Amino acid sequence: METVLETVGDTKYQLRCGGDARNTAALIVTSADEPAEHYDALCTKLHNSGLRTITLTVGQHTTHADILELIDKAKAAWVHVAGIGTATTIAWEFAAHNFDRTASLTIYGGGHPAAVVGQDAAQDSSCPPVEVGTTIVATNARELAHAKASGQYVRGDLRIVTTMVENSASDDHLAILATEIVLRSNPW
């Protein structure tokens, strides 16, 4: 895996890139509290499935426009987006605003930001629907309810997968996530 430092505005980002640059890219979006290196095993699984990977750790103020600029710098025309944990909101926002650059969306542990569950307020009611095939992996009952409420914000095929693996860096989690990304990335 190659580590590349890129700057967007005043913010420096670390991209971990791997796999054959001629292949379709999977963009793995993680939060700042989970180093990109934790997902090297996931990336290896995706490389073995013929995907190129770009792992991006995002901060609290990262925007979908920042991500677009970063994938341009990584020379990725289309990406299969995978959002993990607290980075799922920005993954949804990127896919919703950049459907012309997003091939699919896989979310691990969170529903659409505008979806409301019970008495909770929406995380971001201004986030538009996504227009790509989407998979949501729910790790508990709350996430499952959020995934189901997200259906109205997906203008494509929606697949909801349930699992009891909550630790996002565990081997089981990585296998589940790799499987779902590969399923979304293949035209079959």
N, C-alpha and C positions, 0 to 999 in steps of 0.2 A: 504494500500500500504506500502510495506517495502522499505526503502531506504538502499542501499548497496553501500559502497565506495570501489572502486577497483582501482588499480594502474597498468598502462601499461607504461613501460619505466619510464620516469620521470613525467608522467602526471596522475593526479588523476581524476577519473570519478565517477559521481553519477548515479547509476542505480536505478530506481523506479520499483519495481517488484510487481506484483499482479496476482490474479487469481490462479486457481488450477495448481500446478507445473506439474501435469500429462498431462495437455492439451497442444496442439500445441501453440507455442508462436508467438505473434505479436511483432516485434521490432519497436518501435516508435522512429524515429531519429529526434531530434529537435536541433535548433541552440542555442548557448550560450545566445543569447538575449531573449530567451523564456524559462523560467524555466519549468522543467518537470512537476511541480505541475499544470500548466495550462492545462495539458492533462489528469488529473485524471478523469474528467467526460467522456472523450473518452474511457479511460481504463475501467471504470465501464460498459459502453455499450458493450465493447468487452468481458469483463468477463461474462456478461449476455448472450452473444452469444457463450459461451464455449471456449473462448480463454484465454490463459495466456498472460500477457503483461510485456514487458521490455521497459521502457522509458529511452532513453539515450540522454543526452545533449552533443553535440559534439562541439569542438573548431575548430579554423581555421586550425590547423595542425593535426587534427585527420585523420588517414588513414584507408583504408578498412581492413588492417591487425590488427589495433588496435581494430576495431569493432569485428572482428573474435575472437580475444583473449577475449574480454569482454563477448561475448555470450557463449564462452566455459566456462568462470568462472561462468556464470549464469546457466550453465548446460542445454543449449538449443541446441538440435541437428539440427533442421530445424527452420527457422523463416520466417514469412510473414513480409517483410520489408515495412515500411511506412516512407517516407521522407517528411518533412514539411518545406516550406519556403526556407531559405538559406541553410538548411541541405539536400536539395534534391540532390545536386551534390555528396555528400559522400554516400547517399543511392544508387544512380545509380552505383557508383563505387564499392560499396560492392556487389551488386547483380551481376554486370558484372564479377567480379573477383572470386566470391564464389557461382556460380550457383549450386554447389553440396550441399550448405547449405541454399539456398534461395528457398522457396516454391512459393513465388509470390512477386510482387513489386507494391506498390501503392504510387503515387507521388502527392503531393498537392502543386501546384504552380511552376512547373518548368519542362522543358523537358530534354532530354538526353544531357549530357555535350558536346558531340561532334557534336550535331545538330546545324546547322547554320541557323539563321533567318535573312533575308535581308542582310544588310551590316555588321552585327555584326560578331565578331570573335567567334569561339567556346570557351566555358569555359575550356574544357579539350579535345583536339582533340585525345589524346591517350587513352581515355576511350573506352574499347571494347563494343560491343553490349551485351545486356542482353539476356539470354536464358530462360526466365520464363514469364508466363502470367503477363501482366503489365497493370495497370490502371493509367491514368494521369488525374487529376482534374485541369482544367484550370479556373481561376477566372477572366480573362480579355482577350481582343483580342490578346495581345502580347503573353501571355502564351498559348493561343490556337494555334497560329502560331508555337510556339516552340514545342508544343505537336505533331502537324501534321508533323513537320520536324523530329521528333524523330522516326517516323515509321520505317525508314531504320535501326535503331539501336535496334529494338526489334525482337528477333527471337522466338517469341511466340505470343499468342493472345494479341492484343493491344486494349484497350478500352479507349476512350477519353470522358470525362464527362465535360460539361461546367456548370458553376454556376456563379452567380454574387456576391457571398459572398467572400470578400477579407480578412476580419479579421480572421486570422487563429485560434483565441481562442474563437470565437463566438459560441453560441449554435448551430446555423444552420450549421456552418462549421464542428463542431464535429459530428453532425448527418450524414452529407454527407460523411465525412471521415470514420466513423464507418461502414456505409452501404457498402462502396466500399471495405473496408478491409474484412468484413464478406463475401461479394460476392466472393472475390478472395480466401478466406480461405476454403470455402466449396467445396467438390468434386462433389456435386450434383449428 
